[in-house]
Amino acid sequence: MVDPRSKFFNNIAELLSNTAGAASGVKKEIDVIVKSQVEKLLNDFEVVQRDEFDAMKEMLIKEREKNDELEEKINSLEKLIKKPKKITK
């Protein structure tokens, strides 16, 4: 003979297990919907993605370094031009 309490608790455990599975599926679905809406909003505001920002930042750092090097070269050339030349006979 099957204990009625045991069957009752088995049914409750099964119901809770099914509910947890369904809740997990709903959570995943909500996460996907929220993520897509946030991405849509960010695209509407034309927000730059992090990897694009980092790539642009690296490019600008390199260009700044080149610019500083060129500025130093120009300054040294200007000093050479401004030095009075010795006339030799």
VODRENVEX-42765 format. One record per residue (C-alpha): residue number from 1; residue in three letters; x, z negated, y negated. Coordinates in nm, 4 decimals, padded with zeros to 6 digits, always signed. Each point is the difference from the previous one (the first is absolute). Example, Ala and Ser with C-alpha at 12.3 -4.5 7.8 and 13.67 -1.06 7.14 Angstrom:
// residues 2
<i=1 | aa=Ala | u=+01.2300 | w=-00.7800 | v=+00.4500>
<i=2 | aa=Ser | u=+00.1370 | w=+00.0660 | v=-00.3440>
***
This chain:
// residues 89
<i=1 | aa=Met | u=+00.0000 | w=+00.0000 | v=+00.0000>
<i=2 | aa=Val | u=+00.1248 | w=+00.0915 | v=-00.3474>
<i=3 | aa=Asp | u=+00.0088 | w=-00.2755 | v=-00.2550>
<i=4 | aa=Pro | u=-00.2331 | w=+00.1015 | v=-00.2908>
<i=5 | aa=Arg | u=+00.2305 | w=-00.1674 | v=-00.2535>
<i=6 | aa=Ser | u=+00.2949 | w=+00.2022 | v=+00.1262>
<i=7 | aa=Lys | u=-00.1958 | w=+00.3248 | v=-00.0317>
<i=8 | aa=Phe | u=-00.1142 | w=-00.1012 | v=-00.3506>
<i=9 | aa=Phe | u=+00.3584 | w=-00.0661 | v=-00.1132>
<i=10 | aa=Asn | u=+00.1192 | w=+00.3226 | v=+00.1606>
<i=11 | aa=Asn | u=-00.2685 | w=+00.1899 | v=-00.1920>
<i=12 | aa=Ile | u=+00.1001 | w=-00.1714 | v=-00.3266>
<i=13 | aa=Ala | u=+00.3694 | w=+00.0769 | v=+00.0635>
<i=14 | aa=Glu | u=-00.0833 | w=+00.3642 | v=+00.0684>
<i=15 | aa=Leu | u=-00.2149 | w=+00.0212 | v=-00.3138>
<i=16 | aa=Leu | u=+00.2767 | w=-00.1539 | v=-00.2130>
<i=17 | aa=Ser | u=+00.2549 | w=+00.2365 | v=+00.1519>
<i=18 | aa=Asn | u=-00.2175 | w=+00.3012 | v=-00.0783>
<i=19 | aa=Thr | u=-00.0660 | w=-00.1277 | v=-00.3510>
<i=20 | aa=Ala | u=+00.3726 | w=-00.0476 | v=-00.0630>
<i=21 | aa=Gly | u=+00.0670 | w=+00.3552 | v=+00.1165>
<i=22 | aa=Ala | u=-00.2723 | w=+00.1383 | v=-00.2234>
<i=23 | aa=Ala | u=+00.1243 | w=-00.2065 | v=-00.2952>
<i=24 | aa=Ser | u=+00.3508 | w=+00.1319 | v=+00.0547>
<i=25 | aa=Gly | u=-00.1309 | w=+00.3569 | v=-00.0025>
<i=26 | aa=Val | u=-00.1989 | w=-00.0633 | v=-00.3180>
<i=27 | aa=Lys | u=+00.3052 | w=-00.1572 | v=-00.1656>
<i=28 | aa=Lys | u=+00.2128 | w=+00.3043 | v=+00.0835>
<i=29 | aa=Glu | u=-00.2694 | w=+00.2303 | v=-00.1368>
<i=30 | aa=Ile | u=-00.0287 | w=-00.2016 | v=-00.3216>
<i=31 | aa=Asp | u=+00.3801 | w=+00.0017 | v=-00.0387>
<i=32 | aa=Val | u=+00.0051 | w=+00.3794 | v=+00.0268>
<i=33 | aa=Ile | u=-00.2814 | w=+00.0381 | v=-00.2544>
<i=34 | aa=Val | u=+00.1584 | w=-00.2417 | v=-00.2485>
<i=35 | aa=Lys | u=+00.3418 | w=+00.1618 | v=+00.0372>
<i=36 | aa=Ser | u=-00.1401 | w=+00.3483 | v=-00.0608>
<i=37 | aa=Gln | u=-00.1928 | w=-00.1187 | v=-00.3068>
<i=38 | aa=Val | u=+00.3080 | w=-00.1708 | v=-00.1454>
<i=39 | aa=Glu | u=+00.2089 | w=+00.3138 | v=+00.0611>
<i=40 | aa=Lys | u=-00.2697 | w=+00.2083 | v=-00.1708>
<i=41 | aa=Leu | u=+00.0012 | w=-00.2313 | v=-00.3022>
<i=42 | aa=Leu | u=+00.3791 | w=+00.0076 | v=-00.0244>
<i=43 | aa=Asn | u=-00.0021 | w=+00.3789 | v=+00.0216>
<i=44 | aa=Asp | u=-00.2650 | w=+00.0151 | v=-00.2733>
<i=45 | aa=Phe | u=+00.2242 | w=-00.2144 | v=-00.2222>
<i=46 | aa=Glu | u=+00.2953 | w=+00.2216 | v=+00.0968>
<i=47 | aa=Val | u=+00.2050 | w=-00.2979 | v=+00.1143>
<i=48 | aa=Val | u=+00.3356 | w=+00.1005 | v=+00.1455>
<i=49 | aa=Gln | u=+00.0720 | w=-00.0996 | v=+00.3578>
<i=50 | aa=Arg | u=+00.2892 | w=-00.2416 | v=+00.0574>
<i=51 | aa=Asp | u=+00.2231 | w=+00.2457 | v=+00.1866>
<i=52 | aa=Glu | u=-00.0411 | w=+00.2591 | v=-00.2764>
<i=53 | aa=Phe | u=+00.0790 | w=-00.2643 | v=-00.2620>
<i=54 | aa=Asp | u=+00.3135 | w=-00.1127 | v=+00.1860>
<i=55 | aa=Ala | u=+00.1214 | w=+00.3591 | v=+00.0379>
<i=56 | aa=Met | u=-00.0503 | w=+00.0676 | v=-00.3704>
<i=57 | aa=Lys | u=+00.1740 | w=-00.3260 | v=-00.0896>
<i=58 | aa=Glu | u=+00.3055 | w=+00.0967 | v=+00.2075>
<i=59 | aa=Met | u=+00.0120 | w=+00.3425 | v=-00.1642>
<i=60 | aa=Leu | u=-00.0163 | w=-00.1548 | v=-00.3463>
<i=61 | aa=Ile | u=+00.2763 | w=-00.2498 | v=+00.0802>
<i=62 | aa=Lys | u=+00.2291 | w=+00.2842 | v=+00.1150>
<i=63 | aa=Glu | u=-00.0823 | w=+00.2067 | v=-00.3077>
<i=64 | aa=Arg | u=+00.0700 | w=-00.2972 | v=-00.2259>
<i=65 | aa=Glu | u=+00.3395 | w=-00.0474 | v=+00.1650>
<i=66 | aa=Lys | u=+00.0816 | w=+00.3705 | v=-00.0507>
<i=67 | aa=Asn | u=-00.1148 | w=-00.0248 | v=-00.3607>
<i=68 | aa=Asp | u=+00.2272 | w=-00.3013 | v=-00.0600>
<i=69 | aa=Glu | u=+00.2967 | w=+00.1858 | v=+00.1536>
<i=70 | aa=Leu | u=-00.0631 | w=+00.3038 | v=-00.2183>
<i=71 | aa=Glu | u=-00.0308 | w=-00.2189 | v=-00.3084>
<i=72 | aa=Glu | u=+00.3388 | w=-00.1566 | v=+00.0749>
<i=73 | aa=Lys | u=+00.1573 | w=+00.3446 | v=+00.0429>
<i=74 | aa=Ile | u=-00.1477 | w=+00.1186 | v=-00.3292>
<i=75 | aa=Asn | u=+00.1288 | w=-00.3090 | v=-00.1797>
<i=76 | aa=Ser | u=+00.3515 | w=+00.0475 | v=+00.1375>
<i=77 | aa=Leu | u=-00.0038 | w=+00.3690 | v=-00.0968>
<i=78 | aa=Glu | u=-00.1176 | w=-00.0876 | v=-00.3508>
<i=79 | aa=Lys | u=+00.2894 | w=-00.2442 | v=-00.0336>
<i=80 | aa=Leu | u=+00.2431 | w=+00.2714 | v=+00.1068>
<i=81 | aa=Ile | u=-00.1420 | w=+00.2389 | v=-00.2576>
<i=82 | aa=Lys | u=+00.0168 | w=-00.2577 | v=-00.2809>
<i=83 | aa=Lys | u=+00.3670 | w=-00.0877 | v=+00.0639>
<i=84 | aa=Pro | u=+00.2258 | w=+00.1657 | v=-00.2540>
<i=85 | aa=Lys | u=+00.2227 | w=+00.2573 | v=+00.1548>
<i=86 | aa=Lys | u=+00.3723 | w=-00.0249 | v=-00.0626>
<i=87 | aa=Ile | u=+00.1432 | w=+00.3164 | v=-00.1335>
<i=88 | aa=Thr | u=+00.3322 | w=+00.0804 | v=+00.1548>
<i=89 | aa=Lys | u=+00.2490 | w=+00.2445 | v=-00.1540>
***
